[in-house]
Amino acid sequence: MIAVAESFSLTDIILLAGIVGVAIVKLGEARGWTRSSQILRRENEDLARRNDHLEANDIERGKNIDLLTQKVLMLETQIEELKQRDMAAVLQRLQAVEDKADERHVETIDVLNVIAHNTSPPVHTTID
């Protein structure tokens, strides 16, 4: 080993130490070994804050969905009630029209009977 060390000059050793140092730094950056704990702490805080914000948005949206679902159900109930009420009103009106038509029919028959009685020639029956 001493023979190997004697064959290297001081410049070679410094150059080799620099190459090894650069390789270690690059490897450390790639693996995240050289990041300071302060940077990692700040990134974790940012991620936690973003997560809290997203969870709050999710909860708010869930509340809005529940509220809108209740409103939709209430409106559907009101629509069904209005349909029933409107249908009942239409049926009542149709019944009133039908009753009026029956009254007109009876009155028309009465008038036709009066006309028939007043305009018919007397019937003469002869007995032979």
DSSP file (Angstrom, degrees, kcal/mol; ACC not computed):
  #  RESIDUE AA STRUCTURE BP1 BP2  ACC     N-H-->O    O-->H-N    N-H-->O    O-->H-N    TCO  KAPPA ALPHA  PHI   PSI    X-CA   Y-CA   Z-CA
    1    1 A M     >        0   0    0      0, 0.0     4,-2.4     0, 0.0     5,-0.2   0.000 360.0 360.0 360.0 -36.9    0.0    0.0    0.0
    2    2 A I  H  >  +     0   0    0      1,-0.2     4,-2.2     2,-0.2     5,-0.2   0.872 360.0  55.1 -65.8 -35.8    2.9    2.3    0.7
    3    3 A A  H  > S+     0   0    0      2,-0.2     4,-1.0     1,-0.2    -1,-0.2   0.889 109.2  47.2 -65.5 -37.2    4.3    1.6   -2.7
    4    4 A V  H  > S+     0   0    0      1,-0.2     4,-0.7     2,-0.2     3,-0.4   0.904 111.8  50.4 -68.8 -41.2    0.9    2.6   -4.3
    5    5 A A  H >< S+     0   0    0     -4,-2.4     3,-0.5     1,-0.2    -2,-0.2   0.841 107.6  54.1 -66.7 -32.8    0.8    5.8   -2.2
    6    6 A E  H 3< S+     0   0    0     -4,-2.2    -1,-0.2     1,-0.2    -2,-0.2   0.763 102.4  58.2 -72.4 -24.0    4.4    6.6   -3.2
    7    7 A S  H 3< S+     0   0    0     -4,-1.0     2,-0.4    -3,-0.4    -1,-0.2   0.683  95.5  76.9 -80.5 -15.8    3.5    6.4   -6.9
    8    8 A F  S << S-     0   0    0     -4,-0.7     2,-0.2    -3,-0.5     0, 0.0  -0.742  75.1-141.5 -93.4 140.8    0.8    9.1   -6.5
    9    9 A S     >  -     0   0    0     -2,-0.4     4,-2.1     1,-0.1     5,-0.2  -0.474  30.0-102.8 -90.4 170.7    1.7   12.7   -6.3
   10   10 A L  H  > S+     0   0    0      1,-0.2     4,-2.3     2,-0.2     5,-0.2   0.870 123.6  54.3 -60.8 -37.1    0.1   15.2   -4.1
   11   11 A T  H  > S+     0   0    0      2,-0.2     4,-2.7     1,-0.2    -1,-0.2   0.900 106.8  50.8 -64.2 -41.9   -1.8   16.5   -7.1
   12   12 A D  H  > S+     0   0    0      2,-0.2     4,-2.8     1,-0.2    -2,-0.2   0.911 110.9  48.4 -63.1 -41.7   -3.2   13.1   -7.9
   13   13 A I  H  X S+     0   0    0     -4,-2.1     4,-2.6     2,-0.2    -2,-0.2   0.914 113.3  46.7 -66.0 -42.5   -4.4   12.6   -4.4
   14   14 A I  H  X S+     0   0    0     -4,-2.3     4,-2.3     2,-0.2    -2,-0.2   0.915 113.9  48.7 -65.2 -42.5   -6.1   16.0   -4.3
   15   15 A L  H  X S+     0   0    0     -4,-2.7     4,-2.3     2,-0.2    -2,-0.2   0.921 113.2  47.0 -62.8 -44.6   -7.7   15.4   -7.7
   16   16 A L  H  X S+     0   0    0     -4,-2.8     4,-2.6     2,-0.2     5,-0.2   0.903 111.8  50.4 -64.3 -42.3   -8.9   11.9   -6.6
   17   17 A A  H  X S+     0   0    0     -4,-2.6     4,-2.4     1,-0.2    -1,-0.2   0.889 110.6  50.5 -63.4 -38.5  -10.3   13.3   -3.3
   18   18 A G  H  X S+     0   0    0     -4,-2.3     4,-2.7     2,-0.2    -2,-0.2   0.911 111.0  47.7 -65.2 -42.9  -12.1   16.1   -5.3
   19   19 A I  H  X S+     0   0    0     -4,-2.3     4,-2.4     2,-0.2    -2,-0.2   0.922 114.0  46.9 -64.1 -44.2  -13.6   13.5   -7.7
   20   20 A V  H  X S+     0   0    0     -4,-2.6     4,-2.3     2,-0.2    -2,-0.2   0.901 112.7  50.7 -63.9 -39.7  -14.7   11.3   -4.8
   21   21 A G  H  X S+     0   0    0     -4,-2.4     4,-2.4     2,-0.2    -2,-0.2   0.917 110.9  47.4 -64.1 -44.0  -16.1   14.4   -3.0
   22   22 A V  H  X S+     0   0    0     -4,-2.7     4,-2.7     1,-0.2     5,-0.2   0.905 112.0  51.2 -63.8 -40.5  -18.1   15.5   -6.1
   23   23 A A  H  X S+     0   0    0     -4,-2.4     4,-2.5     1,-0.2    -2,-0.2   0.908 110.8  48.0 -63.1 -41.7  -19.4   12.0   -6.5
   24   24 A I  H  X S+     0   0    0     -4,-2.3     4,-2.7     2,-0.2    -2,-0.2   0.906 112.1  49.3 -66.1 -41.2  -20.5   11.8   -2.8
   25   25 A V  H  X S+     0   0    0     -4,-2.4     4,-2.6     2,-0.2    -2,-0.2   0.934 112.9  46.8 -63.2 -46.1  -22.2   15.3   -3.1
   26   26 A K  H  X S+     0   0    0     -4,-2.7     4,-2.5     2,-0.2    -2,-0.2   0.919 114.2  47.5 -62.4 -43.4  -24.1   14.2   -6.3
   27   27 A L  H  X S+     0   0    0     -4,-2.5     4,-2.2    -5,-0.2     6,-0.2   0.913 112.0  50.5 -63.6 -41.9  -25.1   11.0   -4.7
   28   28 A G  H  X>S+     0   0    0     -4,-2.7     5,-2.3     2,-0.2     4,-1.0   0.890 111.4  47.9 -63.8 -39.8  -26.2   12.8   -1.6
   29   29 A E  H  <5S+     0   0    0     -4,-2.6    -2,-0.2     3,-0.2    -1,-0.2   0.900 111.7  50.4 -66.7 -40.5  -28.3   15.3   -3.6
   30   30 A A  H  <5S+     0   0    0     -4,-2.5    -2,-0.2     1,-0.2    -1,-0.2   0.884 117.5  39.2 -65.2 -37.1  -29.9   12.5   -5.6
   31   31 A R  H  <5S-     0   0    0     -4,-2.2    -1,-0.2    -5,-0.2    -2,-0.2   0.554 112.1-117.0 -89.9  -8.6  -30.8   10.6   -2.5
   32   32 A G  T  <5S+     0   0    0     -4,-1.0     3,-0.5    -3,-0.2    -3,-0.2   0.660  75.3 129.4  82.9  16.0  -31.8   13.7   -0.5
   33   33 A W      < +     0   0    0     -5,-2.3    -4,-0.2    -6,-0.2    -5,-0.1   0.773  68.6  51.9 -74.3 -25.9  -29.1   13.2    2.1
   34   34 A T  S    S+     0   0    0     -6,-0.9    -1,-0.2    -9,-0.2    -5,-0.1   0.526  80.9 110.2 -93.7  -4.5  -27.8   16.7    1.9
   35   35 A R  S    S-     0   0    0     -3,-0.5     2,-0.1    -7,-0.3    -6,-0.0  -0.432  72.4-117.8 -68.5 143.5  -31.0   18.5    2.3
   36   36 A S     >  -     0   0    0      1,-0.1     4,-1.8    -2,-0.1     3,-0.3  -0.469  14.8-120.9 -80.1 155.3  -31.3   20.3    5.6
   37   37 A S  H  > S+     0   0    0      1,-0.2     4,-2.5     2,-0.2     5,-0.2   0.780 111.8  62.9 -65.9 -26.1  -33.9   19.3    8.1
   38   38 A Q  H  > S+     0   0    0      2,-0.2     4,-2.4     1,-0.2    -1,-0.2   0.911 103.6  47.2 -65.7 -42.0  -35.2   22.9    8.0
   39   39 A I  H  > S+     0   0    0     -3,-0.3     4,-2.6     2,-0.2    -2,-0.2   0.931 113.8  47.8 -64.4 -45.0  -36.1   22.5    4.3
   40   40 A L  H  X S+     0   0    0     -4,-1.8     4,-2.4     1,-0.2    -2,-0.2   0.903 111.5  50.5 -63.0 -40.4  -37.8   19.1    4.9
   41   41 A R  H  X S+     0   0    0     -4,-2.5     4,-2.4     2,-0.2    -1,-0.2   0.915 111.2  48.7 -62.6 -42.9  -39.7   20.6    7.9
   42   42 A R  H  X S+     0   0    0     -4,-2.4     4,-2.4     2,-0.2    -2,-0.2   0.907 111.6  48.9 -64.6 -42.1  -40.9   23.5    5.8
   43   43 A E  H  X S+     0   0    0     -4,-2.6     4,-2.6     2,-0.2    -1,-0.2   0.898 111.0  50.6 -64.5 -39.3  -42.0   21.1    3.0
   44   44 A N  H  X S+     0   0    0     -4,-2.4     4,-2.6     2,-0.2    -2,-0.2   0.902 110.1  49.7 -64.0 -40.5  -43.8   18.9    5.5
   45   45 A E  H  X S+     0   0    0     -4,-2.4     4,-2.6     2,-0.2    -2,-0.2   0.910 110.9  50.0 -63.8 -41.5  -45.6   22.0    6.9
   46   46 A D  H  X S+     0   0    0     -4,-2.4     4,-2.7     2,-0.2    -2,-0.2   0.930 112.3  47.1 -61.4 -45.3  -46.6   23.1    3.4
   47   47 A L  H  X S+     0   0    0     -4,-2.6     4,-2.6     1,-0.2    -2,-0.2   0.903 112.4  49.6 -63.8 -40.5  -47.9   19.6    2.7
   48   48 A A  H  X S+     0   0    0     -4,-2.6     4,-2.6     2,-0.2    -2,-0.2   0.907 111.8  48.9 -64.7 -41.1  -49.8   19.5    6.0
   49   49 A R  H  X S+     0   0    0     -4,-2.6     4,-2.4     2,-0.2    -2,-0.2   0.920 112.5  47.7 -64.5 -44.1  -51.3   22.9    5.3
   50   50 A R  H  X S+     0   0    0     -4,-2.7     4,-2.6     2,-0.2    -2,-0.2   0.911 111.7  50.8 -62.9 -41.2  -52.4   21.9    1.8
   51   51 A N  H  X S+     0   0    0     -4,-2.6     4,-2.6     2,-0.2    -2,-0.2   0.924 110.4  48.8 -62.4 -44.4  -53.9   18.7    3.1
   52   52 A D  H  X S+     0   0    0     -4,-2.6     4,-2.5     2,-0.2    -1,-0.2   0.905 111.7  50.3 -60.7 -41.5  -55.9   20.6    5.8
   53   53 A H  H  X S+     0   0    0     -4,-2.4     4,-2.4     2,-0.2    -2,-0.2   0.920 111.7  47.2 -63.0 -44.5  -57.1   23.0    3.1
   54   54 A L  H  X S+     0   0    0     -4,-2.6     4,-2.4     2,-0.2    -2,-0.2   0.900 112.2  49.7 -65.4 -40.2  -58.2   20.1    0.9
   55   55 A E  H  X S+     0   0    0     -4,-2.6     4,-2.5     2,-0.2    -2,-0.2   0.903 110.5  50.3 -64.9 -40.2  -59.9   18.3    3.8
   56   56 A A  H  X S+     0   0    0     -4,-2.5     4,-2.6     2,-0.2    -2,-0.2   0.914 111.4  48.8 -63.3 -42.3  -61.7   21.6    4.7
   57   57 A N  H  X S+     0   0    0     -4,-2.4     4,-2.7     2,-0.2    -2,-0.2   0.902 110.9  50.8 -62.3 -40.3  -62.9   22.0    1.1
   58   58 A D  H  X S+     0   0    0     -4,-2.4     4,-2.3     2,-0.2    -2,-0.2   0.914 111.5  46.9 -64.4 -42.9  -64.0   18.4    1.0
   59   59 A I  H  X S+     0   0    0     -4,-2.5     4,-2.3     2,-0.2    -2,-0.2   0.919 113.0  49.5 -64.4 -43.1  -66.0   18.8    4.2
   60   60 A E  H  X S+     0   0    0     -4,-2.6     4,-2.5     1,-0.2    -2,-0.2   0.914 111.7  48.3 -63.1 -43.0  -67.6   22.1    2.9
   61   61 A R  H  X S+     0   0    0     -4,-2.7     4,-2.6     1,-0.2    -1,-0.2   0.892 109.3  53.3 -65.1 -38.0  -68.5   20.4   -0.4
   62   62 A G  H  X S+     0   0    0     -4,-2.3     4,-2.4     2,-0.2    -2,-0.2   0.914 109.8  47.9 -61.9 -42.5  -70.0   17.5    1.5
   63   63 A K  H  X S+     0   0    0     -4,-2.3     4,-2.6     2,-0.2    -2,-0.2   0.915 112.2  49.6 -63.3 -42.6  -72.2   20.0    3.5
   64   64 A N  H  X S+     0   0    0     -4,-2.5     4,-2.8     2,-0.2     5,-0.2   0.903 110.3  50.4 -63.6 -40.2  -73.2   21.8    0.3
   65   65 A I  H  X S+     0   0    0     -4,-2.6     4,-2.4     2,-0.2    -1,-0.2   0.924 111.5  48.3 -63.3 -44.1  -74.1   18.4   -1.3
   66   66 A D  H  X S+     0   0    0     -4,-2.4     4,-2.2     2,-0.2    -2,-0.2   0.918 113.2  47.8 -61.8 -43.5  -76.2   17.5    1.7
   67   67 A L  H  X S+     0   0    0     -4,-2.6     4,-2.2     1,-0.2    -2,-0.2   0.929 113.6  46.5 -63.2 -45.8  -78.0   20.9    1.7
   68   68 A L  H  X S+     0   0    0     -4,-2.8     4,-2.5     1,-0.2    -1,-0.2   0.860 110.2  54.0 -67.0 -34.7  -78.7   20.7   -2.0
   69   69 A T  H  X S+     0   0    0     -4,-2.4     4,-2.4    -5,-0.2    -1,-0.2   0.918 109.1  48.5 -64.4 -42.7  -79.9   17.1   -1.7
   70   70 A Q  H  X S+     0   0    0     -4,-2.2     4,-2.4     2,-0.2    -2,-0.2   0.911 111.9  49.4 -62.4 -42.1  -82.4   18.2    1.0
   71   71 A K  H  X S+     0   0    0     -4,-2.2     4,-2.7     2,-0.2    -2,-0.2   0.907 110.5  50.1 -64.1 -41.3  -83.5   21.1   -1.1
   72   72 A V  H  X S+     0   0    0     -4,-2.5     4,-2.6     2,-0.2    -2,-0.2   0.925 111.4  48.2 -63.3 -44.5  -84.0   18.8   -4.1
   73   73 A L  H  X S+     0   0    0     -4,-2.4     4,-2.1     2,-0.2    -1,-0.2   0.905 112.3  49.3 -62.2 -41.2  -86.1   16.4   -2.1
   74   74 A M  H  X S+     0   0    0     -4,-2.4     4,-2.5     2,-0.2    -2,-0.2   0.922 112.5  47.7 -63.8 -43.8  -88.2   19.2   -0.7
   75   75 A L  H  X S+     0   0    0     -4,-2.7     4,-2.7     1,-0.2    -2,-0.2   0.886 109.7  52.5 -65.7 -38.5  -88.8   20.6   -4.2
   76   76 A E  H  X S+     0   0    0     -4,-2.6     4,-2.2     2,-0.2    -1,-0.2   0.902 110.1  49.1 -62.9 -39.4  -89.7   17.2   -5.5
   77   77 A T  H  X S+     0   0    0     -4,-2.1     4,-2.4     2,-0.2    -2,-0.2   0.922 111.8  48.5 -64.2 -44.5  -92.2   16.8   -2.7
   78   78 A Q  H  X S+     0   0    0     -4,-2.5     4,-2.6     1,-0.2    -2,-0.2   0.900 110.4  51.4 -63.1 -40.3  -93.7   20.2   -3.5
   79   79 A I  H  X S+     0   0    0     -4,-2.7     4,-2.5     2,-0.2    -1,-0.2   0.917 109.9  49.4 -62.4 -43.1  -93.9   19.4   -7.2
   80   80 A E  H  X S+     0   0    0     -4,-2.2     4,-2.3     2,-0.2    -2,-0.2   0.906 111.4  49.2 -64.2 -41.0  -95.7   16.2   -6.4
   81   81 A E  H  X S+     0   0    0     -4,-2.4     4,-2.7     2,-0.2    -2,-0.2   0.915 111.5  49.5 -63.1 -42.6  -98.2   18.0   -4.1
   82   82 A L  H  X S+     0   0    0     -4,-2.6     4,-3.1     2,-0.2     5,-0.3   0.897 109.4  52.0 -64.1 -39.9  -98.7   20.7   -6.8
   83   83 A K  H  X S+     0   0    0     -4,-2.5     4,-2.8     2,-0.2    -1,-0.2   0.935 111.7  46.3 -60.3 -45.6  -99.4   17.9   -9.4
   84   84 A Q  H  X S+     0   0    0     -4,-2.3     4,-2.4     2,-0.2    -2,-0.2   0.918 114.8  47.0 -63.7 -43.1 -101.9   16.3   -7.1
   85   85 A R  H  X S+     0   0    0     -4,-2.7     4,-2.4     2,-0.2    -2,-0.2   0.929 114.4  46.5 -64.4 -45.6 -103.6   19.6   -6.4
   86   86 A D  H  X S+     0   0    0     -4,-3.1     4,-2.6     2,-0.2    -2,-0.2   0.904 112.1  51.0 -62.9 -41.4 -103.7   20.6  -10.1
   87   87 A M  H  X S+     0   0    0     -4,-2.8     4,-2.5    -5,-0.3    -1,-0.2   0.908 110.5  49.1 -63.9 -41.0 -105.0   17.2  -11.0
   88   88 A A  H  X S+     0   0    0     -4,-2.4     4,-2.5     2,-0.2    -2,-0.2   0.908 111.3  49.8 -64.0 -41.8 -107.7   17.5   -8.4
   89   89 A A  H  X S+     0   0    0     -4,-2.4     4,-2.4     2,-0.2    -2,-0.2   0.908 111.6  48.4 -64.0 -41.3 -108.6   21.0   -9.7
   90   90 A V  H  X S+     0   0    0     -4,-2.6     4,-2.6     2,-0.2    -2,-0.2   0.918 112.0  49.0 -64.8 -42.8 -108.8   19.8  -13.3
   91   91 A L  H  X S+     0   0    0     -4,-2.5     4,-2.3     2,-0.2    -2,-0.2   0.893 111.1  50.2 -65.0 -38.8 -110.9   16.8  -12.3
   92   92 A Q  H  X S+     0   0    0     -4,-2.5     4,-2.4     2,-0.2    -2,-0.2   0.927 111.8  48.2 -62.8 -43.7 -113.3   19.1  -10.4
   93   93 A R  H  X S+     0   0    0     -4,-2.4     4,-2.4     1,-0.2    -2,-0.2   0.904 111.0  50.3 -64.9 -40.8 -113.6   21.4  -13.4
   94   94 A L  H  X S+     0   0    0     -4,-2.6     4,-2.5     2,-0.2    -1,-0.2   0.895 110.2  50.7 -63.7 -38.7 -114.2   18.5  -15.7
   95   95 A Q  H  X S+     0   0    0     -4,-2.3     4,-2.6     2,-0.2    -2,-0.2   0.909 109.7  50.3 -65.1 -40.6 -116.9   17.3  -13.3
   96   96 A A  H  X S+     0   0    0     -4,-2.4     4,-2.4     2,-0.2    -2,-0.2   0.906 111.2  48.5 -63.1 -41.5 -118.5   20.7  -13.3
   97   97 A V  H  X S+     0   0    0     -4,-2.4     4,-2.4     2,-0.2    -2,-0.2   0.913 111.9  49.7 -63.6 -41.9 -118.5   20.8  -17.1
   98   98 A E  H  X S+     0   0    0     -4,-2.5     4,-2.1     2,-0.2    -2,-0.2   0.907 110.4  49.6 -63.9 -42.1 -120.0   17.4  -17.2
   99   99 A D  H  X S+     0   0    0     -4,-2.6     4,-2.3     2,-0.2    -2,-0.2   0.916 111.2  49.5 -62.5 -43.5 -122.8   18.4  -14.8
  100  100 A K  H  X S+     0   0    0     -4,-2.4     4,-2.7     1,-0.2    -2,-0.2   0.905 109.3  52.3 -61.9 -40.7 -123.5   21.5  -16.8
  101  101 A A  H  X S+     0   0    0     -4,-2.4     4,-2.1     1,-0.2    -1,-0.2   0.893 108.6  50.3 -63.7 -38.6 -123.7   19.4  -20.0
  102  102 A D  H  X S+     0   0    0     -4,-2.1     4,-2.3     2,-0.2    -1,-0.2   0.915 110.7  49.4 -64.0 -42.1 -126.2   17.1  -18.2
  103  103 A E  H  X S+     0   0    0     -4,-2.3     4,-2.6     1,-0.2    -2,-0.2   0.924 111.4  48.9 -62.1 -44.5 -128.3   20.1  -17.2
  104  104 A R  H  X S+     0   0    0     -4,-2.7     4,-2.8     1,-0.2    -1,-0.2   0.877 109.4  53.6 -62.9 -36.7 -128.2   21.4  -20.8
  105  105 A H  H  X S+     0   0    0     -4,-2.1     4,-2.4     2,-0.2    -1,-0.2   0.935 110.3  45.7 -63.8 -45.6 -129.2   18.0  -22.1
  106  106 A V  H  X S+     0   0    0     -4,-2.3     4,-2.3     1,-0.2    -2,-0.2   0.927 115.1  47.6 -63.2 -44.5 -132.3   17.8  -19.8
  107  107 A E  H  X S+     0   0    0     -4,-2.6     4,-2.6     1,-0.2    -2,-0.2   0.887 111.1  51.4 -64.9 -38.0 -133.3   21.4  -20.7
  108  108 A T  H  X S+     0   0    0     -4,-2.8     4,-2.7     2,-0.2    -1,-0.2   0.916 109.8  49.3 -64.8 -42.3 -132.8   20.7  -24.4
  109  109 A I  H  X S+     0   0    0     -4,-2.4     4,-2.3     2,-0.2    -2,-0.2   0.915 111.3  50.0 -62.5 -42.4 -135.0   17.6  -24.2
  110  110 A D  H  X S+     0   0    0     -4,-2.3     4,-2.3     2,-0.2    -2,-0.2   0.930 112.2  47.1 -61.5 -45.6 -137.7   19.7  -22.3
  111  111 A V  H  X S+     0   0    0     -4,-2.6     4,-2.8     1,-0.2    -2,-0.2   0.920 112.0  50.2 -63.5 -43.3 -137.6   22.4  -25.0
  112  112 A L  H  X S+     0   0    0     -4,-2.7     4,-2.8     1,-0.2    -1,-0.2   0.875 109.8  51.2 -63.7 -36.5 -137.8   19.8  -27.8
  113  113 A N  H  X S+     0   0    0     -4,-2.3     4,-2.4     2,-0.2    -1,-0.2   0.910 110.8  48.1 -66.0 -41.8 -140.8   18.2  -26.1
  114  114 A V  H  X S+     0   0    0     -4,-2.3     4,-2.5     2,-0.2    -2,-0.2   0.937 114.1  46.7 -63.3 -45.4 -142.5   21.6  -25.8
  115  115 A I  H  X S+     0   0    0     -4,-2.8     4,-2.2     1,-0.2     5,-0.2   0.928 112.8  49.3 -62.4 -44.3 -141.8   22.3  -29.4
  116  116 A A  H  X S+     0   0    0     -4,-2.8     4,-0.9     1,-0.2    -1,-0.2   0.889 113.0  47.3 -63.1 -38.6 -142.9   18.9  -30.5
  117  117 A H  H  < S+     0   0    0     -4,-2.4    -1,-0.2     1,-0.2    -2,-0.2   0.891 116.1  43.7 -70.6 -38.9 -146.1   19.3  -28.5
  118  118 A N  H  < S+     0   0    0     -4,-2.5    -2,-0.2     1,-0.2    -1,-0.2   0.765 119.8  39.4 -79.5 -25.8 -146.9   22.8  -29.9
  119  119 A T  H  < S+     0   0    0     -4,-2.2    -1,-0.2    -5,-0.2    -2,-0.2   0.473  87.6 103.6-105.5  -2.3 -146.0   22.1  -33.5
  120  120 A S  S  < S-     0   0    0     -4,-0.9     3,-0.1    -5,-0.2    -4,-0.0  -0.627  74.7-117.9 -83.3 138.1 -147.4   18.7  -34.0
  121  121 A P        -     0   0    0      0, 0.0    -2,-0.1     0, 0.0    -1,-0.1  -0.384  40.4 -91.5 -69.7 151.7 -150.7   18.6  -35.9
  122  122 A P        -     0   0    0      0, 0.0     2,-0.6     0, 0.0     0, 0.0  -0.374  39.7-124.2 -64.5 141.1 -153.6   17.1  -34.0
  123  123 A V        -     0   0    0     -3,-0.1     2,-0.6    -2,-0.1    -3,-0.0  -0.770  24.9-161.0 -90.0 122.1 -153.9   13.5  -34.6
  124  124 A H        -     0   0    0     -2,-0.6     2,-0.6     2,-0.0     0, 0.0  -0.892   2.2-164.1-104.8 126.8 -157.3   12.5  -35.9
  125  125 A T        -     0   0    0     -2,-0.6     2,-0.4     2,-0.0    -2,-0.0  -0.933   4.8-163.3-110.4 129.9 -158.3    9.0  -35.6
  126  126 A T        -     0   0    0     -2,-0.6     2,-0.7     2,-0.0    -2,-0.0  -0.883   8.8-149.1-112.0 143.0 -161.2    7.9  -37.6
  127  127 A I              0   0    0     -2,-0.4    -2,-0.0     1,-0.1     0, 0.0  -0.943 360.0 360.0-111.4 120.7 -163.1    4.8  -37.0
  128  128 A D              0   0    0     -2,-0.7    -1,-0.1     0, 0.0    -2,-0.0   0.409 360.0 360.0-100.2 360.0 -164.5    3.3  -40.0
